[in-house]
Amino acid sequence: NADSLPDEWRDVEIIMSILSNYTPDCLVRAWVQCPIKELGEFAGNLSAEEFAERFYTAVQIAKEDPYRAVTHNKGIFNGIDAVVLATANDFRAVEACGHAYAARNGSCSSLSDCKPDDGVFYFSLELPLALGTIGGLTTLHPMAKRSLELLENPSAESLMMITASTGLAQNFAAIR
């Protein structure tokens, strides 16, 4: 009720009215872990242990070097964008939010993390995702509708988890 507001709050000039695409409180986390020895063998006689250590180092570089982080995170979005586009969500908003989140501490850093610890390989991704499954083009566009059907009509929360998992899988493949 505007009548109950203090006078200084009522005298406001509206410059613009737009929602923010930055949703840092809408975090999604996806991870995978397995015993390092179950990672298998790699080309060039690379052992699973050496692979895990090199993989870890690659992620650490992307956490520290913004030049590497930008490309590293772009690879994550290669996977995320595919799901976002297929379900008629706004990939530009998702990317803008994700890249802002990656730079939230003043320098662009990796959205993914890796920890080979005590014989276990742990790889994770954390980023804000705000996606919808109802309304807008998600229910109007036939391809978006079909994409959601193929995903078994997930809730928005489930779609965000599917999307983050796709980004994590893409990042794993790119680093590997």
Phi, psi and omega in degrees: 000116183295333181292336181271358180280148174299151183306319183294339177276337182278336182269077184236135173263121180276120181271316179202165178223104182208141175282153178273144173272357179271112184235064186292347178270359180257058186280142174237136177238133175231144179207162175219146176211152177197160173301137182305320182298340179274001176290342177092197180250156185232161181304151179073026180057031178283122180284162177300322180294317179292321177301311181301319180292318178293320179300313177303313180299318179299318179292321179296323176299317180291337177284332185259328187253111182299330178296319177285321183300320181300313180289320178302310181291327176301320177297321176300316181289342172302319178284314182298314183302323181301315180289317182297315179294317182298332182259013176060034171267171186270097183295330180293321177293318180297315179294315180301315180296314181297318180289324175296319179297320179296336181253015185299338180262013176102351178210141180297134182221163179301138173277344180255164180219157181218140177218103169275111188219129175052043177081006181242133176266121182236124181229129186220164178220135175226128177200158176279135177222127175238102182236156179234158178235357182229136176090171181057213181287343184301329179253347181267320184281126184299324180288323177294317179299317179293320178300316178294324176297317179298330177272011179065038176048064182290158169291168177301318179298316179294321178298322178296321178291319177300316182295315178297319179296323177294319176297320179294317179297319178297318180295318178300313182297320181293317180290320180302000000 
